Amino acid sequence: MDIFQVFYDSRDEEKSIKMARYMKNKFPFLGIAKPERMKLSKSFMKQRKKDIKIDWSLVSKCYNMPEREFHYLALDYVSLLKEKLTLEDISNIEKLILTNSWWDSVDCIDAIVGNMCLKYPELKESTILKWIYSDNIWLKRVAIDFQLKYKEKTDTDILTKAILANCNTDEFFVNKAIGWSLREYSKTNKEWVKKFLEDNKLPALSVREASKYI
């Protein structure tokens, strides 16, 4: 199955303009909305689910395509096979964060990194700490938000480091990530988040997001 041709054959020029505009015209789009994209790629994903390891050449091919839907396809594929990711794959995941970077793709990678860190806790020391202090806002964003689905498994020490190392910035996507991480954790431990907000000076955006359920 040539999934690339399938996508091209489903191009919708009118929708592509609207989708690109929504994403600040950072990328061209084919105009395939997510429900349709999932439908078109269903048989392809069913076949690729049998892969014994991640086919990084496929991922690279998708990421080298200009249209955003192919980047989503790559992330859908990696997410599908996330249990087969190894420690060594973290370098490739980092490349995905740094390539064609925008909030939509980076936020898809949060759960992938989160799953890897549960499986390989040593990644928190070897990689997440490096990302926390990186100059790249997208690496920072993942380091702050990779625990979004952790609930009671949240490592509050690394969350604290990630937030306090990055809370003195006017960068919207970092401040939003801080608020998002605290908001999600407040669903599990409201008192911890309340005390954290009381004890630390955070950007107004972060505080507003974090306080939603408090």
GROMACS elastic network, one bead per residue, 0.5 to 0.9 nm:
[ bonds ]
;  ai    aj funct       b0    kb
    1     4     6  0.87662   500
    1     5     6  0.87603   500
    1     6     6  0.82755   500
    1    43     6  0.84925   500
    1    44     6  0.67542   500
    2     5     6  0.54876   500
    2     6     6  0.63365   500
    2     7     6  0.88386   500
    2    44     6  0.85515   500
    3     7     6  0.61789   500
    3     8     6  0.86074   500
    3    40     6  0.81314   500
    3    41     6  0.69322   500
    3    44     6  0.69092   500
    4     7     6  0.52569   500
    4     8     6  0.62828   500
    4     9     6  0.86283   500
    4    62     6  0.86259   500
    4    70     6  0.78868   500
    5     9     6  0.59419   500
    5    10     6  0.85385   500
    6     9     6  0.51829   500
    6    10     6  0.64483   500
    6    40     6  0.72394   500
    6    41     6  0.84420   500
    7    10     6  0.51589   500
    7    11     6  0.65931   500
    7    30     6  0.76538   500
    7    32     6  0.78635   500
    7    37     6  0.78805   500
    7    40     6  0.74064   500
    7    41     6  0.85374   500
    7    69     6  0.82014   500
    7    70     6  0.84190   500
    8    11     6  0.52916   500
    8    30     6  0.70950   500
    9    12     6  0.89837   500
   10    30     6  0.77529   500
   10    31     6  0.82040   500
   10    32     6  0.71402   500
   10    40     6  0.87214   500
   11    15     6  0.86055   500
   11    16     6  0.77606   500
   11    29     6  0.85750   500
   11    31     6  0.57730   500
   11    32     6  0.65752   500
   12    15     6  0.54960   500
   12    16     6  0.59940   500
   12    17     6  0.88784   500
   12    29     6  0.89507   500
   12    30     6  0.61305   500
   12    32     6  0.67580   500
   13    17     6  0.64789   500
   13    18     6  0.89702   500
   13    29     6  0.85688   500
   13    30     6  0.68655   500
   13    31     6  0.61959   500
   14    17     6  0.55909   500
   14    18     6  0.68133   500
   14    19     6  0.89480   500
   14    31     6  0.71217   500
   15    18     6  0.51500   500
   15    19     6  0.60539   500
   15    20     6  0.84940   500
   15    29     6  0.82970   500
   15    30     6  0.77357   500
   15    32     6  0.73150   500
   15    33     6  0.82229   500
   16    19     6  0.51430   500
   16    20     6  0.60301   500
   16    21     6  0.84725   500
   16    28     6  0.72927   500
   16    30     6  0.51319   500
   16    32     6  0.72940   500
   17    20     6  0.52623   500
   17    21     6  0.61360   500
   17    22     6  0.86755   500
   17    25     6  0.86554   500
   17    28     6  0.80404   500
   17    29     6  0.72730   500
   17    30     6  0.86085   500
   17    31     6  0.72867   500
   18    21     6  0.51053   500
   18    22     6  0.62140   500
   18    23     6  0.87956   500
   18    29     6  0.88955   500
   18    31     6  0.79151   500
   19    22     6  0.51031   500
   19    23     6  0.64685   500
   19    24     6  0.88744   500
   19    25     6  0.82897   500
   19    28     6  0.83793   500
   19    29     6  0.65190   500
   19    30     6  0.86217   500
   19    31     6  0.64727   500
   19    32     6  0.86872   500
   19    33     6  0.83622   500
   20    23     6  0.51543   500
   20    24     6  0.64318   500
   20    26     6  0.70073   500
   20    27     6  0.62081   500
   20    28     6  0.57661   500
   20    29     6  0.57970   500
   20    31     6  0.83483   500
   20    68     6  0.87599   500
   21    24     6  0.50073   500
   21    25     6  0.50085   500
   21    26     6  0.82968   500
   22    25     6  0.71892   500
   23    26     6  0.60088   500
   23    27     6  0.73540   500
   23   102     6  0.85556   500
   23   104     6  0.86464   500
   24    27     6  0.81292   500
   25    28     6  0.68665   500
   26   100     6  0.87490   500
   26   102     6  0.81397   500
   27    66     6  0.70061   500
   27    67     6  0.64511   500
   27    68     6  0.60026   500
   27   100     6  0.83728   500
   28    31     6  0.88718   500
   28    66     6  0.65530   500
   28    67     6  0.50373   500
   28    68     6  0.62606   500
   28    69     6  0.89612   500
   29    32     6  0.75748   500
   29    66     6  0.81872   500
   29    68     6  0.53676   500
   29    69     6  0.65172   500
   30    33     6  0.89403   500
   30    67     6  0.62953   500
   30    68     6  0.75545   500
   30    69     6  0.68106   500
   31    69     6  0.82284   500
   32    35     6  0.82698   500
   32    36     6  0.61703   500
   32    37     6  0.58628   500
   32    69     6  0.70890   500
   33    36     6  0.55213   500
   33    37     6  0.60191   500
   33    38     6  0.86883   500
   33    69     6  0.85627   500
   34    38     6  0.60295   500
   34    39     6  0.84876   500
   34    69     6  0.86483   500
   34    72     6  0.89887   500
   35    38     6  0.52729   500
   35    39     6  0.62862   500
   35    40     6  0.87391   500
   36    40     6  0.61092   500
   36    41     6  0.85840   500
   37    40     6  0.51397   500
   37    41     6  0.61410   500
   37    42     6  0.84574   500
   37    69     6  0.77589   500
   37    73     6  0.82400   500
   38    41     6  0.52291   500
   38    42     6  0.58654   500
   38    73     6  0.87668   500
   38    76     6  0.89150   500
   39    42     6  0.52733   500
   39    43     6  0.83140   500
   40    43     6  0.75652   500
   40    44     6  0.81105   500
   41    44     6  0.50918   500
   41    45     6  0.59721   500
   41    46     6  0.84812   500
   41    73     6  0.80274   500
   42    45     6  0.52344   500
   42    46     6  0.61306   500
   42    47     6  0.87331   500
   43    47     6  0.62825   500
   43    48     6  0.86450   500
   44    47     6  0.52851   500
   44    48     6  0.62137   500
   44    49     6  0.85887   500
   45    49     6  0.58370   500
   45    50     6  0.88960   500
   45    76     6  0.85078   500
   45    77     6  0.69154   500
   45    80     6  0.79559   500
   46    49     6  0.53177   500
   46    50     6  0.74996   500
   47    50     6  0.59832   500
   47    51     6  0.79994   500
   48    51     6  0.54266   500
   48    77     6  0.77912   500
   48    80     6  0.88644   500
   48    81     6  0.87848   500
   49    52     6  0.82563   500
   49    77     6  0.81344   500
   49    80     6  0.68500   500
   49    81     6  0.67008   500
   50    53     6  0.87729   500
   51    54     6  0.68374   500
   51    55     6  0.76539   500
   51    81     6  0.80406   500
   52    55     6  0.89021   500
   52    81     6  0.87510   500
   52    84     6  0.73400   500
   53    56     6  0.89234   500
   53    81     6  0.76330   500
   53    84     6  0.58491   500
   53    85     6  0.73020   500
   54    57     6  0.87678   500
   54    58     6  0.86443   500
   54    59     6  0.84378   500
   54    77     6  0.84604   500
   54    78     6  0.69647   500
   54    81     6  0.68203   500
   54    82     6  0.84549   500
   54    84     6  0.70106   500
   54    85     6  0.69899   500
   54    89     6  0.87667   500
   55    58     6  0.55000   500
   55    59     6  0.66359   500
   55    60     6  0.89090   500
   55    78     6  0.88081   500
   56    60     6  0.60051   500
   56    61     6  0.84134   500
   56    92     6  0.80088   500
   57    60     6  0.50680   500
   57    61     6  0.60859   500
   57    62     6  0.86328   500
   58    61     6  0.50443   500
   58    62     6  0.62587   500
   58    63     6  0.86323   500
   58    74     6  0.75438   500
   59    62     6  0.51888   500
   59    63     6  0.61923   500
   59    64     6  0.86212   500
   59    71     6  0.81543   500
   59    73     6  0.83906   500
   59    74     6  0.50476   500
   59    75     6  0.79104   500
   59    77     6  0.79534   500
   59    78     6  0.79427   500
   60    64     6  0.60080   500
   60    65     6  0.87071   500
   60    74     6  0.80471   500
   60    96     6  0.89468   500
   61    64     6  0.51652   500
   61    65     6  0.65843   500
   61    70     6  0.86739   500
   61    74     6  0.86326   500
   62    65     6  0.53785   500
   62    66     6  0.86032   500
   62    67     6  0.88969   500
   62    69     6  0.87497   500
   62    70     6  0.50000   500
   62    71     6  0.56428   500
   62    72     6  0.84687   500
   62    73     6  0.71241   500
   62    74     6  0.58189   500
   63    66     6  0.76354   500
   63    67     6  0.87951   500
   63    68     6  0.84748   500
   63    70     6  0.66018   500
   63    71     6  0.51013   500
   63    72     6  0.87481   500
   63    73     6  0.89623   500
   63    74     6  0.69981   500
   63    96     6  0.81400   500
   63    99     6  0.77831   500
   63   100     6  0.75787   500
   64    67     6  0.89096   500
   64    70     6  0.85833   500
   64    71     6  0.82580   500
   65    68     6  0.78276   500
   65    70     6  0.64731   500
   65    71     6  0.75671   500
   66    69     6  0.88598   500
   66    70     6  0.78653   500
   66    71     6  0.84955   500
   67    70     6  0.59658   500
   67    71     6  0.73507   500
   68    71     6  0.51919   500
   68    72     6  0.64925   500
   68    73     6  0.87187   500
   68   100     6  0.87548   500
   69    72     6  0.50041   500
   69    73     6  0.61392   500
   69    74     6  0.87545   500
   70    74     6  0.62932   500
   70    75     6  0.87065   500
   71    74     6  0.51688   500
   71    75     6  0.64488   500
   71    76     6  0.86898   500
   71   100     6  0.81296   500
   71   105     6  0.76071   500
   72    75     6  0.50855   500
   72    76     6  0.60516   500
   72    77     6  0.85327   500
   72   104     6  0.88713   500
   72   105     6  0.70167   500
   72   108     6  0.86957   500
   73    76     6  0.50300   500
   73    77     6  0.61683   500
   73    78     6  0.86978   500
   74    77     6  0.51029   500
   74    78     6  0.62606   500
   74    79     6  0.85643   500
   75    78     6  0.50499   500
   75    79     6  0.59425   500
   75    80     6  0.83892   500
   75    96     6  0.87838   500
   75   105     6  0.76369   500
   75   108     6  0.70514   500
   75   109     6  0.74821   500
   76    79     6  0.51020   500
   76    80     6  0.60842   500
   76    81     6  0.87856   500
   76   108     6  0.85865   500
   77    80     6  0.50523   500
   77    81     6  0.64649   500
   77    82     6  0.85084   500
   78    81     6  0.52059   500
   78    82     6  0.57227   500
   78    85     6  0.84028   500
   78   112     6  0.78897   500
   79    83     6  0.84139   500
   79   108     6  0.84140   500
   79   109     6  0.82338   500
   79   111     6  0.81941   500
   79   112     6  0.62532   500
   80    83     6  0.80437   500
   81    84     6  0.55293   500
   81    85     6  0.71186   500
   82    85     6  0.53591   500
   82    86     6  0.89657   500
   82   112     6  0.63381   500
   82   115     6  0.74087   500
   82   116     6  0.77630   500
   83    86     6  0.83279   500
   83   115     6  0.78502   500
   83   116     6  0.79943   500
   83   119     6  0.87439   500
   85    88     6  0.80584   500
   85    89     6  0.60299   500
   85    90     6  0.81686   500
   85   116     6  0.72043   500
   86    89     6  0.52831   500
   86    90     6  0.74370   500
   86   116     6  0.77798   500
   86   120     6  0.84624   500
   87    90     6  0.58742   500
   87    91     6  0.86190   500
   87   116     6  0.77802   500
   87   120     6  0.69844   500
   87   123     6  0.77785   500
   88    91     6  0.65622   500
   88    92     6  0.81122   500
   89    92     6  0.53104   500
   89    93     6  0.63860   500
   89    94     6  0.87608   500
   90    94     6  0.61264   500
   90    95     6  0.86514   500
   90   113     6  0.81492   500
   90   116     6  0.83477   500
   90   123     6  0.84683   500
   90   127     6  0.81895   500
   91    94     6  0.50653   500
   91    95     6  0.64100   500
   91    96     6  0.88597   500
   92    95     6  0.50093   500
   92    96     6  0.64292   500
   92    97     6  0.88404   500
   93    96     6  0.50612   500
   93    97     6  0.64539   500
   93    98     6  0.88082   500
   93   109     6  0.78907   500
   93   112     6  0.85365   500
   93   113     6  0.78650   500
   94    97     6  0.50782   500
   94    98     6  0.63272   500
   94    99     6  0.86443   500
   94   139     6  0.77581   500
   95    98     6  0.50542   500
   95    99     6  0.59516   500
   96    99     6  0.51430   500
   96   100     6  0.76340   500
   96   101     6  0.78644   500
   96   105     6  0.85002   500
   96   106     6  0.80540   500
   96   109     6  0.82253   500
   97   100     6  0.77580   500
   97   101     6  0.61409   500
   97   102     6  0.86600   500
   97   105     6  0.76599   500
   97   106     6  0.57202   500
   97   109     6  0.72986   500
   97   138     6  0.65525   500
   97   139     6  0.66935   500
   97   142     6  0.83596   500
   98   101     6  0.57014   500
   98   106     6  0.86369   500
   98   136     6  0.81668   500
   98   138     6  0.70881   500
   98   139     6  0.75159   500
   99   102     6  0.88595   500
  100   105     6  0.79843   500
  101   104     6  0.82906   500
  101   105     6  0.66406   500
  101   106     6  0.65184   500
  101   138     6  0.71946   500
  102   105     6  0.58740   500
  102   106     6  0.61284   500
  102   107     6  0.84846   500
  102   138     6  0.78035   500
  103   106     6  0.51356   500
  103   107     6  0.57478   500
  103   108     6  0.84850   500
  103   138     6  0.79597   500
  103   173     6  0.77146   500
  104   107     6  0.55319   500
  104   108     6  0.66192   500
  105   108     6  0.52391   500
  105   109     6  0.67050   500
  106   109     6  0.51615   500
  106   110     6  0.68052   500
  106   138     6  0.67947   500
  106   139     6  0.85993   500
  106   141     6  0.80604   500
  106   142     6  0.71405   500
  107   110     6  0.52412   500
  107   111     6  0.78038   500
  107   141     6  0.83443   500
  107   142     6  0.73155   500
  107   145     6  0.82759   500
  107   146     6  0.87914   500
  108   111     6  0.64440   500
  108   112     6  0.73547   500
  109   112     6  0.50211   500
  109   113     6  0.61509   500
  109   114     6  0.83764   500
  109   142     6  0.74571   500
  109   146     6  0.80918   500
  110   113     6  0.53444   500
  110   114     6  0.59788   500
  110   115     6  0.86096   500
  110   141     6  0.86418   500
  110   142     6  0.55829   500
  110   143     6  0.82930   500
  110   145     6  0.62562   500
  110   147     6  0.76300   500
  110   148     6  0.77429   500
  111   115     6  0.60230   500
  111   116     6  0.85405   500
  111   145     6  0.87031   500
  111   146     6  0.61221   500
  111   147     6  0.77243   500
  111   148     6  0.76733   500
  111   149     6  0.74076   500
  112   115     6  0.52514   500
  112   116     6  0.63581   500
  112   117     6  0.87855   500
  112   146     6  0.80547   500
  113   116     6  0.50123   500
  113   117     6  0.61468   500
  113   118     6  0.86882   500
  113   142     6  0.78850   500
  113   143     6  0.88761   500
  113   146     6  0.60174   500
  113   147     6  0.86114   500
  114   117     6  0.52108   500
  114   118     6  0.63945   500
  114   119     6  0.87604   500
  114   145     6  0.85074   500
  114   147     6  0.56614   500
  114   148     6  0.79277   500
  114   149     6  0.77873   500
  114   150     6  0.78813   500
  115   118     6  0.52822   500
  115   119     6  0.63922   500
  115   120     6  0.85631   500
  115   146     6  0.84947   500
  115   147     6  0.88507   500
  116   119     6  0.50824   500
  116   120     6  0.57895   500
  116   121     6  0.78839   500
  116   123     6  0.78510   500
  117   122     6  0.73036   500
  117   123     6  0.57476   500
  117   124     6  0.65288   500
  117   128     6  0.89299   500
  117   146     6  0.85647   500
  117   147     6  0.89194   500
  118   121     6  0.56055   500
  118   123     6  0.89283   500
  118   150     6  0.89317   500
  118   153     6  0.89011   500
  119   122     6  0.89722   500
  120   123     6  0.58957   500
  120   124     6  0.82695   500
  121   124     6  0.58415   500
  121   125     6  0.79317   500
  122   125     6  0.55657   500
  122   126     6  0.63213   500
  122   127     6  0.82988   500
  123   127     6  0.51753   500
  123   128     6  0.63938   500
  123   129     6  0.86270   500
  124   127     6  0.56711   500
  124   129     6  0.62565   500
  124   130     6  0.88283   500
  124   143     6  0.89482   500
  124   158     6  0.77860   500
  125   128     6  0.61715   500
  125   129     6  0.56184   500
  125   130     6  0.78809   500
  126   129     6  0.66036   500
  126   130     6  0.68913   500
  127   130     6  0.51038   500
  127   131     6  0.62697   500
  127   132     6  0.86925   500
  127   143     6  0.88552   500
  128   131     6  0.50208   500
  128   132     6  0.61311   500
  128   133     6  0.88688   500
  128   139     6  0.85707   500
  128   140     6  0.86711   500
  128   142     6  0.84081   500
  128   143     6  0.55187   500
  128   144     6  0.88127   500
  128   158     6  0.84604   500
  128   162     6  0.86624   500
  129   132     6  0.50168   500
  129   133     6  0.66337   500
  129   134     6  0.86558   500
  129   143     6  0.76178   500
  129   158     6  0.79433   500
  129   161     6  0.83369   500
  129   162     6  0.77913   500
  130   133     6  0.55370   500
  130   134     6  0.61279   500
  130   139     6  0.88334   500
  130   143     6  0.88281   500
  131   135     6  0.82536   500
  131   136     6  0.79091   500
  131   138     6  0.87700   500
  131   139     6  0.51419   500
  131   140     6  0.54790   500
  131   141     6  0.86403   500
  131   142     6  0.79441   500
  131   143     6  0.59616   500
  131   162     6  0.88281   500
  132   135     6  0.86477   500
  132   139     6  0.71194   500
  132   140     6  0.50366   500
  132   141     6  0.82752   500
  132   142     6  0.86047   500
  132   143     6  0.56523   500
  132   144     6  0.74242   500
  132   161     6  0.77474   500
  132   162     6  0.54309   500
  132   163     6  0.84856   500
  132   165     6  0.70229   500
  132   166     6  0.76104   500
  133   136     6  0.86287   500
  133   139     6  0.88819   500
  133   140     6  0.72434   500
  133   162     6  0.81813   500
  133   165     6  0.70314   500
  133   166     6  0.80497   500
  134   137     6  0.76367   500
  134   139     6  0.67897   500
  134   140     6  0.65499   500
  135   139     6  0.81606   500
  135   140     6  0.78662   500
  136   139     6  0.55387   500
  136   140     6  0.63972   500
  136   141     6  0.87800   500
  137   141     6  0.60645   500
  137   142     6  0.87804   500
  137   171     6  0.79400   500
  137   173     6  0.73853   500
  137   174     6  0.65296   500
  138   142     6  0.63316   500
  138   143     6  0.85535   500
  138   173     6  0.80630   500
  138   174     6  0.80222   500
  139   142     6  0.53100   500
  139   143     6  0.61939   500
  139   144     6  0.86864   500
  140   143     6  0.50285   500
  140   144     6  0.62050   500
  140   145     6  0.86288   500
  140   162     6  0.76676   500
  140   166     6  0.77572   500
  140   174     6  0.69769   500
  140   177     6  0.88431   500
  141   144     6  0.51831   500
  141   145     6  0.60902   500
  141   146     6  0.82673   500
  141   173     6  0.70641   500
  141   174     6  0.56230   500
  141   175     6  0.88038   500
  141   176     6  0.87466   500
  141   177     6  0.58322   500
  141   178     6  0.80470   500
  142   145     6  0.50232   500
  142   146     6  0.53325   500
  142   147     6  0.88628   500
  142   177     6  0.82642   500
  143   146     6  0.57943   500
  143   147     6  0.83764   500
  143   158     6  0.88288   500
  143   159     6  0.82721   500
  143   162     6  0.64781   500
  144   147     6  0.75397   500
  144   148     6  0.87113   500
  144   158     6  0.85849   500
  144   159     6  0.64205   500
  144   160     6  0.89288   500
  144   161     6  0.88608   500
  144   162     6  0.53830   500
  144   163     6  0.65476   500
  144   166     6  0.89404   500
  144   174     6  0.82274   500
  144   177     6  0.64040   500
  144   178     6  0.63862   500
  144   180     6  0.89569   500
  144   181     6  0.67031   500
  145   148     6  0.54823   500
  145   149     6  0.89753   500
  145   159     6  0.84599   500
  145   177     6  0.62390   500
  145   178     6  0.75157   500
  145   180     6  0.74328   500
  145   181     6  0.54763   500
  146   149     6  0.78470   500
  146   150     6  0.85117   500
  146   181     6  0.85224   500
  147   150     6  0.50682   500
  147   151     6  0.78219   500
  147   153     6  0.83500   500
  147   154     6  0.61749   500
  147   155     6  0.79373   500
  147   159     6  0.81636   500
  147   181     6  0.74983   500
  147   185     6  0.87567   500
  148   151     6  0.72826   500
  148   154     6  0.82273   500
  148   180     6  0.80725   500
  148   181     6  0.59337   500
  148   182     6  0.87613   500
  148   184     6  0.61509   500
  148   185     6  0.72538   500
  149   153     6  0.87519   500
  149   154     6  0.84026   500
  149   184     6  0.78508   500
  149   185     6  0.86245   500
  150   154     6  0.51230   500
  150   155     6  0.85186   500
  150   185     6  0.82341   500
  151   154     6  0.56761   500
  151   184     6  0.77667   500
  151   185     6  0.61432   500
  151   186     6  0.89169   500
  151   187     6  0.77690   500
  151   188     6  0.56393   500
  151   189     6  0.82758   500
  152   155     6  0.85494   500
  152   185     6  0.83008   500
  152   188     6  0.63926   500
  152   189     6  0.79057   500
  153   156     6  0.89817   500
  154   157     6  0.88114   500
  154   158     6  0.87518   500
  154   159     6  0.78677   500
  154   185     6  0.77195   500
  155   158     6  0.57093   500
  155   159     6  0.62826   500
  155   160     6  0.86933   500
  156   160     6  0.58533   500
  156   161     6  0.84758   500
  157   160     6  0.51751   500
  157   161     6  0.63256   500
  157   162     6  0.86687   500
  158   161     6  0.50196   500
  158   162     6  0.60504   500
  158   163     6  0.85819   500
  159   162     6  0.50937   500
  159   163     6  0.61883   500
  159   164     6  0.85891   500
  159   181     6  0.82392   500
  159   182     6  0.88556   500
  160   163     6  0.52383   500
  160   164     6  0.59896   500
  160   165     6  0.83083   500
  160   196     6  0.86536   500
  161   164     6  0.53723   500
  161   165     6  0.58804   500
  161   166     6  0.85027   500
  162   165     6  0.55319   500
  162   166     6  0.64891   500
  162   167     6  0.86825   500
  162   178     6  0.84498   500
  163   166     6  0.53277   500
  163   167     6  0.57973   500
  163   175     6  0.89247   500
  163   177     6  0.89618   500
  163   178     6  0.60709   500
  163   202     6  0.87785   500
  164   167     6  0.54004   500
  164   168     6  0.79531   500
  164   200     6  0.81983   500
  164   202     6  0.84274   500
  165   168     6  0.76951   500
  166   169     6  0.65857   500
  166   174     6  0.72628   500
  166   175     6  0.80427   500
  166   178     6  0.84188   500
  167   170     6  0.85319   500
  167   174     6  0.78914   500
  167   175     6  0.67801   500
  167   178     6  0.77042   500
  167   201     6  0.81234   500
  167   202     6  0.58474   500
  167   203     6  0.66371   500
  167   206     6  0.85655   500
  168   171     6  0.89288   500
  168   175     6  0.88700   500
  168   201     6  0.89829   500
  168   202     6  0.75405   500
  168   203     6  0.74210   500
  169   172     6  0.83106   500
  169   174     6  0.78169   500
  169   175     6  0.74493   500
  169   203     6  0.79327   500
  170   173     6  0.89871   500
  170   174     6  0.81933   500
  170   175     6  0.73317   500
  170   203     6  0.80112   500
  171   174     6  0.55035   500
  171   175     6  0.62212   500
  171   176     6  0.85429   500
  172   175     6  0.52065   500
  172   176     6  0.59091   500
  172   177     6  0.84486   500
  172   205     6  0.81807   500
  173   176     6  0.51219   500
  173   177     6  0.60975   500
  173   178     6  0.87328   500
  174   177     6  0.50346   500
  174   178     6  0.63243   500
  174   179     6  0.88098   500
  174   206     6  0.88340   500
  175   178     6  0.51482   500
  175   179     6  0.64330   500
  175   180     6  0.86165   500
  175   202     6  0.84422   500
  175   203     6  0.66708   500
  175   204     6  0.85521   500
  175   205     6  0.63437   500
  175   206     6  0.52782   500
  175   207     6  0.89826   500
  176   179     6  0.52214   500
  176   180     6  0.60600   500
  176   181     6  0.86537   500
  176   205     6  0.64772   500
  176   206     6  0.57121   500
  176   209     6  0.72436   500
  177   181     6  0.60768   500
  177   182     6  0.86045   500
  177   206     6  0.76084   500
  178   181     6  0.53227   500
  178   182     6  0.63735   500
  178   183     6  0.85734   500
  178   202     6  0.87736   500
  178   205     6  0.88702   500
  178   206     6  0.56430   500
  178   207     6  0.85068   500
  178   209     6  0.83023   500
  178   210     6  0.77700   500
  179   182     6  0.52770   500
  179   183     6  0.59604   500
  179   184     6  0.85967   500
  179   203     6  0.89361   500
  179   205     6  0.70017   500
  179   207     6  0.60477   500
  179   208     6  0.70831   500
  179   211     6  0.80699   500
  180   183     6  0.50557   500
  180   184     6  0.61800   500
  180   185     6  0.86044   500
  180   206     6  0.74997   500
  180   209     6  0.60573   500
  180   210     6  0.62292   500
  181   184     6  0.53592   500
  181   185     6  0.62593   500
  181   186     6  0.86246   500
  181   209     6  0.89581   500
  181   210     6  0.74930   500
  182   185     6  0.50790   500
  182   186     6  0.59817   500
  182   187     6  0.88921   500
  182   193     6  0.63276   500
  182   196     6  0.89968   500
  182   206     6  0.83929   500
  182   207     6  0.87436   500
  182   209     6  0.78871   500
  182   211     6  0.81471   500
  183   186     6  0.51324   500
  183   187     6  0.69629   500
  183   190     6  0.88440   500
  183   193     6  0.80058   500
  183   209     6  0.62650   500
  183   211     6  0.64863   500
  183   212     6  0.65475   500
  183   213     6  0.68233   500
  183   214     6  0.84006   500
  184   187     6  0.55938   500
  184   188     6  0.75302   500
  184   210     6  0.78825   500
  184   213     6  0.87723   500
  185   188     6  0.53088   500
  185   189     6  0.60242   500
  185   190     6  0.73068   500
  185   192     6  0.86347   500
  185   193     6  0.72275   500
  185   210     6  0.88398   500
  186   191     6  0.75159   500
  186   192     6  0.74578   500
  186   193     6  0.56670   500
  186   194     6  0.80268   500
  186   210     6  0.76340   500
  186   211     6  0.82899   500
  186   212     6  0.88714   500
  186   213     6  0.67797   500
  186   214     6  0.70586   500
  187   190     6  0.61843   500
  187   213     6  0.70314   500
  187   214     6  0.85715   500
  189   192     6  0.55640   500
  189   193     6  0.66660   500
  189   194     6  0.88891   500
  190   193     6  0.53204   500
  190   194     6  0.61666   500
  190   195     6  0.87037   500
  190   213     6  0.79987   500
  190   214     6  0.64433   500
  191   194     6  0.50249   500
  191   195     6  0.61411   500
  191   196     6  0.84693   500
  191   214     6  0.85727   500
  192   195     6  0.52750   500
  192   196     6  0.60979   500
  192   197     6  0.86871   500
  193   197     6  0.61588   500
  193   198     6  0.85621   500
  193   210     6  0.78725   500
  193   211     6  0.85308   500
  193   214     6  0.83697   500
  194   197     6  0.52339   500
  194   198     6  0.62512   500
  194   199     6  0.87036   500
  194   210     6  0.89327   500
  194   211     6  0.80402   500
  194   214     6  0.72207   500
  195   199     6  0.60359   500
  195   200     6  0.85317   500
  196   199     6  0.51852   500
  196   200     6  0.60404   500
  197   200     6  0.54458   500
  197   201     6  0.70894   500
  197   202     6  0.74170   500
  197   207     6  0.72003   500
  197   210     6  0.83389   500
  197   211     6  0.86432   500
  198   201     6  0.77151   500
  201   207     6  0.88544   500
  202   205     6  0.82350   500
  202   206     6  0.63078   500
  202   207     6  0.63006   500
  203   206     6  0.52840   500
  203   207     6  0.63410   500
  203   208     6  0.86837   500
  204   207     6  0.51072   500
  204   208     6  0.60430   500
  204   209     6  0.85994   500
  205   208     6  0.51321   500
  205   209     6  0.62259   500
  205   210     6  0.85118   500
  206   209     6  0.52581   500
  206   210     6  0.59671   500
  206   211     6  0.85028   500
  207   210     6  0.50196   500
  207   211     6  0.59529   500
  207   212     6  0.87953   500
  208   211     6  0.53851   500
  208   212     6  0.67359   500
  209   212     6  0.57507   500
  209   213     6  0.89571   500
  210   213     6  0.75527   500
  210   214     6  0.79335   500
  211   214     6  0.51276   500
